[in-house]
């Protein structure tokens, strides 16, 4: 049986900047890793929030 894992890691210091790292892994082998920088002077720090009706990763939204 094959196993695929998609992970989202958010690194921040509580201010309005964050680093987002998205990784894809299949059968314990890293297939991809992409890093994004986030900065917004008007909004609070980046947070991941699961919607109340969600039941899987694609339902996560960035605020």
N, C-alpha and C positions, 0 to 999 in steps of 0.2 A: 504494500500500500504506500503510495506517495503522500508526502506531507508538505504543504506549502504554508508559509507563515509570512504575513505582511505586517510590519510593525511601524509605529509612528512614535518617535521620541522627541519631546520638546524640552529644550534646555533654556532656562531663563533665570534671571536674578530678581524677579519680581517687578522689574521696571517695564518699559514699553518696547523692549527688544527681546528677541528670542531666536534660537537656532532650531530648526525643525529637520529631523533626520528620518527619512523613509527608507526602510530596508525590506528587501524581498529575499526569502530563503526557501529553498526546496530541498528536501531530504538532507538537511544539515549543511547545505552548501549555499553560501551567499551568492545570489544571482544578480542583485543590484543594490546600490546604496546611493541615495541622492540627498544632498544637504541644501536647505533653503534658509536664507536670512529673512527675518521679519522685523520691521521697525515702523512704528506709527506714533507720532507725537500726540495725537488727539484721543486715542483709545487706550483703555487699560491694557495690561499685559495680555498676551495671547493665552487663551485657554481652550481646551478641548471639552466639549459638552455633549453628552449623549442625549439625543432627543427622547422624550418620554415614551414614544411608541416604537422606538428602534429595537431591532433584534439582531443586528449584525454590523460589522465595521463600516459598510458603506453609508450607514445612517449617521455617522459622526459628522459634526459640523464644526467649522472654525468660527469663533466669535471675534 
